[in-house]
Amino acid sequence: MLPLKDNNPTRTFPYITIILIVLNGLVFINQLLLNPAAEKMFIYSFGAIPYEFKAMERVVPFRPFPFPLSIFTSMFVHGNLLHILGNMLYLWIFGDNIEDRVGHGSFVFFYLLCGLIGAATHISLSPNSTVPMIGASGAISGIMGAYMLLYPHAKVSTLIFFGFFIRIVELPAVFVLGYWILIQLLNGSQMLGLNLPGGVAWFAHIGGFLGGLFLVPFLDKGKYT
């Protein structure tokens, strides 16, 4: 199940959403220009390493800034093309409506805080990991949680796969996003306690989503309800 677009119009131009997409894209292009060794160093420099927050000391000696800031820099780093395309697609579909609803300035605060909550959730459950956590998924998950709360009945054009049969159908946002968070919960529960060396930070998604659900009522201006 892959969402393609929604039918939920906005009344303001989503320039913060566009700026975030552009920034993520530029960082990824920079990564593509690096050789493998330099790219690995880049990911370790700007990714968030859970063990640093447990030990409260720097693990990566070549990072050019204090390690706590890596929670925010990690939101703009992605592992591969599929990773960034998926994240930016979800940001484009759902971000404009949340930006429209809470306002441009509040949207920046909301985005970063959801990313922080998502990162903190992952770090708290994998405190000994020295694998860099990267990606905007925690922040975008917060947007998705907010969207499900504010626009549960908005229609989302969704690509459905039934084996070799592919079809585009319109589904309520609550179904699309509810299915998405269910998948995160199922995968996250299977990973608990395994301490695997890498992979998807499922609980960053879950934490960000719940953060968005909780935070958006405090920021909602209710302009168009």
Contacts in CASP RR format, 6 or more apart in sequence:
PFRMAT RR
TARGET T0000
AUTHOR 0000-0000-0000
METHOD contacts of the structure
MODEL  1
MLPLKDNNPTRTFPYITIILIVLNGLVFINQLLLNPAAEKMFIYSFGAIP
YEFKAMERVVPFRPFPFPLSIFTSMFVHGNLLHILGNMLYLWIFGDNIED
RVGHGSFVFFYLLCGLIGAATHISLSPNSTVPMIGASGAISGIMGAYMLL
YPHAKVSTLIFFGFFIRIVELPAVFVLGYWILIQLLNGSQMLGLNLPGGV
AWFAHIGGFLGGLFLVPFLDKGKYT
1 158 0 8 1.000
1 159 0 8 1.000
1 160 0 8 1.000
1 161 0 8 1.000
1 176 0 8 1.000
1 179 0 8 1.000
1 180 0 8 1.000
2 158 0 8 1.000
2 159 0 8 1.000
3 89 0 8 1.000
3 90 0 8 1.000
3 93 0 8 1.000
3 156 0 8 1.000
3 157 0 8 1.000
3 158 0 8 1.000
3 159 0 8 1.000
3 176 0 8 1.000
4 93 0 8 1.000
4 156 0 8 1.000
4 157 0 8 1.000
4 158 0 8 1.000
4 159 0 8 1.000
4 168 0 8 1.000
5 93 0 8 1.000
5 156 0 8 1.000
5 157 0 8 1.000
6 93 0 8 1.000
6 94 0 8 1.000
6 97 0 8 1.000
6 151 0 8 1.000
6 154 0 8 1.000
6 155 0 8 1.000
6 156 0 8 1.000
6 157 0 8 1.000
6 173 0 8 1.000
7 154 0 8 1.000
7 155 0 8 1.000
7 156 0 8 1.000
7 157 0 8 1.000
7 170 0 8 1.000
8 97 0 8 1.000
8 151 0 8 1.000
8 154 0 8 1.000
8 155 0 8 1.000
8 173 0 8 1.000
10 96 0 8 1.000
10 97 0 8 1.000
10 99 0 8 1.000
10 100 0 8 1.000
11 100 0 8 1.000
11 223 0 8 1.000
11 224 0 8 1.000
12 99 0 8 1.000
12 100 0 8 1.000
12 103 0 8 1.000
12 104 0 8 1.000
14 95 0 8 1.000
14 96 0 8 1.000
14 99 0 8 1.000
14 100 0 8 1.000
15 104 0 8 1.000
16 99 0 8 1.000
16 104 0 8 1.000
16 105 0 8 1.000
16 107 0 8 1.000
16 108 0 8 1.000
16 111 0 8 1.000
17 91 0 8 1.000
17 92 0 8 1.000
17 95 0 8 1.000
17 96 0 8 1.000
17 99 0 8 1.000
17 107 0 8 1.000
20 91 0 8 1.000
20 111 0 8 1.000
20 136 0 8 1.000
21 88 0 8 1.000
21 91 0 8 1.000
21 92 0 8 1.000
23 76 0 8 1.000
24 76 0 8 1.000
24 78 0 8 1.000
24 84 0 8 1.000
24 87 0 8 1.000
24 88 0 8 1.000
24 136 0 8 1.000
25 84 0 8 1.000
25 88 0 8 1.000
27 76 0 8 1.000
27 77 0 8 1.000
27 78 0 8 1.000
28 78 0 8 1.000
28 81 0 8 1.000
28 84 0 8 1.000
30 42 0 8 1.000
31 39 0 8 1.000
31 42 0 8 1.000
31 43 0 8 1.000
31 77 0 8 1.000
31 78 0 8 1.000
31 79 0 8 1.000
34 42 0 8 1.000
41 62 0 8 1.000
42 77 0 8 1.000
43 77 0 8 1.000
43 79 0 8 1.000
43 132 0 8 1.000
43 134 0 8 1.000
44 60 0 8 1.000
44 62 0 8 1.000
44 63 0 8 1.000
44 132 0 8 1.000
45 60 0 8 1.000
45 62 0 8 1.000
45 63 0 8 1.000
45 64 0 8 1.000
46 63 0 8 1.000
46 70 0 8 1.000
46 73 0 8 1.000
46 74 0 8 1.000
46 76 0 8 1.000
46 77 0 8 1.000
46 132 0 8 1.000
46 134 0 8 1.000
47 70 0 8 1.000
47 73 0 8 1.000
47 74 0 8 1.000
47 77 0 8 1.000
47 132 0 8 1.000
47 133 0 8 1.000
47 134 0 8 1.000
48 70 0 8 1.000
48 71 0 8 1.000
48 73 0 8 1.000
48 74 0 8 1.000
48 119 0 8 1.000
48 123 0 8 1.000
48 132 0 8 1.000
48 133 0 8 1.000
48 134 0 8 1.000
49 59 0 8 1.000
49 60 0 8 1.000
49 67 0 8 1.000
49 70 0 8 1.000
49 129 0 8 1.000
49 130 0 8 1.000
49 131 0 8 1.000
49 132 0 8 1.000
49 133 0 8 1.000
50 122 0 8 1.000
50 123 0 8 1.000
50 126 0 8 1.000
50 127 0 8 1.000
50 128 0 8 1.000
50 129 0 8 1.000
50 130 0 8 1.000
50 131 0 8 1.000
50 133 0 8 1.000
51 59 0 8 1.000
51 127 0 8 1.000
51 128 0 8 1.000
51 129 0 8 1.000
51 130 0 8 1.000
52 58 0 8 1.000
52 59 0 8 1.000
52 60 0 8 1.000
52 67 0 8 1.000
52 70 0 8 1.000
53 67 0 8 1.000
53 68 0 8 1.000
53 123 0 8 1.000
53 127 0 8 1.000
54 123 0 8 1.000
54 127 0 8 1.000
54 128 0 8 1.000
57 67 0 8 1.000
58 66 0 8 1.000
58 67 0 8 1.000
59 67 0 8 1.000
59 130 0 8 1.000
60 67 0 8 1.000
63 70 0 8 1.000
65 73 0 8 1.000
71 115 0 8 1.000
71 116 0 8 1.000
71 119 0 8 1.000
71 120 0 8 1.000
72 112 0 8 1.000
72 116 0 8 1.000
74 119 0 8 1.000
74 132 0 8 1.000
74 133 0 8 1.000
74 134 0 8 1.000
74 135 0 8 1.000
75 112 0 8 1.000
75 115 0 8 1.000
75 135 0 8 1.000
75 136 0 8 1.000
75 138 0 8 1.000
75 139 0 8 1.000
76 135 0 8 1.000
76 136 0 8 1.000
77 134 0 8 1.000
77 135 0 8 1.000
78 84 0 8 1.000
78 87 0 8 1.000
78 134 0 8 1.000
78 135 0 8 1.000
78 136 0 8 1.000
79 134 0 8 1.000
79 135 0 8 1.000
83 135 0 8 1.000
87 135 0 8 1.000
87 136 0 8 1.000
87 137 0 8 1.000
87 140 0 8 1.000
88 136 0 8 1.000
90 140 0 8 1.000
90 143 0 8 1.000
90 144 0 8 1.000
91 136 0 8 1.000
91 140 0 8 1.000
91 143 0 8 1.000
93 156 0 8 1.000
94 140 0 8 1.000
94 143 0 8 1.000
94 144 0 8 1.000
94 147 0 8 1.000
95 107 0 8 1.000
95 140 0 8 1.000
95 143 0 8 1.000
95 147 0 8 1.000
97 147 0 8 1.000
97 150 0 8 1.000
97 151 0 8 1.000
97 154 0 8 1.000
98 107 0 8 1.000
98 110 0 8 1.000
98 143 0 8 1.000
98 146 0 8 1.000
98 147 0 8 1.000
98 150 0 8 1.000
98 216 0 8 1.000
99 107 0 8 1.000
100 223 0 8 1.000
100 224 0 8 1.000
101 146 0 8 1.000
101 150 0 8 1.000
101 216 0 8 1.000
101 220 0 8 1.000
101 221 0 8 1.000
101 222 0 8 1.000
101 223 0 8 1.000
101 224 0 8 1.000
102 110 0 8 1.000
102 216 0 8 1.000
102 219 0 8 1.000
102 220 0 8 1.000
102 221 0 8 1.000
103 221 0 8 1.000
106 219 0 8 1.000
106 221 0 8 1.000
109 219 0 8 1.000
110 142 0 8 1.000
110 143 0 8 1.000
110 146 0 8 1.000
110 212 0 8 1.000
110 215 0 8 1.000
110 216 0 8 1.000
110 219 0 8 1.000
111 139 0 8 1.000
111 143 0 8 1.000
112 139 0 8 1.000
113 211 0 8 1.000
113 215 0 8 1.000
114 138 0 8 1.000
114 139 0 8 1.000
114 141 0 8 1.000
114 142 0 8 1.000
114 143 0 8 1.000
114 208 0 8 1.000
114 211 0 8 1.000
114 212 0 8 1.000
114 215 0 8 1.000
115 136 0 8 1.000
115 138 0 8 1.000
115 139 0 8 1.000
115 141 0 8 1.000
115 142 0 8 1.000
115 204 0 8 1.000
115 208 0 8 1.000
117 138 0 8 1.000
117 142 0 8 1.000
117 207 0 8 1.000
117 208 0 8 1.000
117 210 0 8 1.000
117 211 0 8 1.000
117 212 0 8 1.000
118 138 0 8 1.000
118 139 0 8 1.000
118 141 0 8 1.000
118 203 0 8 1.000
118 204 0 8 1.000
118 205 0 8 1.000
118 206 0 8 1.000
118 207 0 8 1.000
118 208 0 8 1.000
118 211 0 8 1.000
119 133 0 8 1.000
119 138 0 8 1.000
119 204 0 8 1.000
121 203 0 8 1.000
121 204 0 8 1.000
121 206 0 8 1.000
121 207 0 8 1.000
121 208 0 8 1.000
122 133 0 8 1.000
122 201 0 8 1.000
122 203 0 8 1.000
122 204 0 8 1.000
123 133 0 8 1.000
125 192 0 8 1.000
125 203 0 8 1.000
126 195 0 8 1.000
126 201 0 8 1.000
126 203 0 8 1.000
128 195 0 8 1.000
129 195 0 8 1.000
129 198 0 8 1.000
131 197 0 8 1.000
131 198 0 8 1.000
131 199 0 8 1.000
133 201 0 8 1.000
133 204 0 8 1.000
137 201 0 8 1.000
137 204 0 8 1.000
137 205 0 8 1.000
138 204 0 8 1.000
138 205 0 8 1.000
138 207 0 8 1.000
138 208 0 8 1.000
138 209 0 8 1.000
139 208 0 8 1.000
141 184 0 8 1.000
141 204 0 8 1.000
141 205 0 8 1.000
141 206 0 8 1.000
141 207 0 8 1.000
141 208 0 8 1.000
141 209 0 8 1.000
141 212 0 8 1.000
142 208 0 8 1.000
142 209 0 8 1.000
142 211 0 8 1.000
142 212 0 8 1.000
142 213 0 8 1.000
142 215 0 8 1.000
143 212 0 8 1.000
144 177 0 8 1.000
144 180 0 8 1.000
144 181 0 8 1.000
144 209 0 8 1.000
145 177 0 8 1.000
145 181 0 8 1.000
145 208 0 8 1.000
145 209 0 8 1.000
145 210 0 8 1.000
145 211 0 8 1.000
145 212 0 8 1.000
145 213 0 8 1.000
145 216 0 8 1.000
146 212 0 8 1.000
146 213 0 8 1.000
146 215 0 8 1.000
146 216 0 8 1.000
147 154 0 8 1.000
147 173 0 8 1.000
147 177 0 8 1.000
148 173 0 8 1.000
148 174 0 8 1.000
148 177 0 8 1.000
148 178 0 8 1.000
148 181 0 8 1.000
148 213 0 8 1.000
149 212 0 8 1.000
149 213 0 8 1.000
149 216 0 8 1.000
149 217 0 8 1.000
150 216 0 8 1.000
150 220 0 8 1.000
151 173 0 8 1.000
152 172 0 8 1.000
152 173 0 8 1.000
152 174 0 8 1.000
153 172 0 8 1.000
153 173 0 8 1.000
153 174 0 8 1.000
154 172 0 8 1.000
154 173 0 8 1.000
155 170 0 8 1.000
155 171 0 8 1.000
155 172 0 8 1.000
155 173 0 8 1.000
156 170 0 8 1.000
156 171 0 8 1.000
156 172 0 8 1.000
156 173 0 8 1.000
156 176 0 8 1.000
157 168 0 8 1.000
157 169 0 8 1.000
157 170 0 8 1.000
158 168 0 8 1.000
158 169 0 8 1.000
158 170 0 8 1.000
158 171 0 8 1.000
158 176 0 8 1.000
159 166 0 8 1.000
159 167 0 8 1.000
159 168 0 8 1.000
160 166 0 8 1.000
160 167 0 8 1.000
160 168 0 8 1.000
160 169 0 8 1.000
181 205 0 8 1.000
181 206 0 8 1.000
181 209 0 8 1.000
184 202 0 8 1.000
184 205 0 8 1.000
184 206 0 8 1.000
184 209 0 8 1.000
185 206 0 8 1.000
187 200 0 8 1.000
187 202 0 8 1.000
188 202 0 8 1.000
188 203 0 8 1.000
188 206 0 8 1.000
191 202 0 8 1.000
END
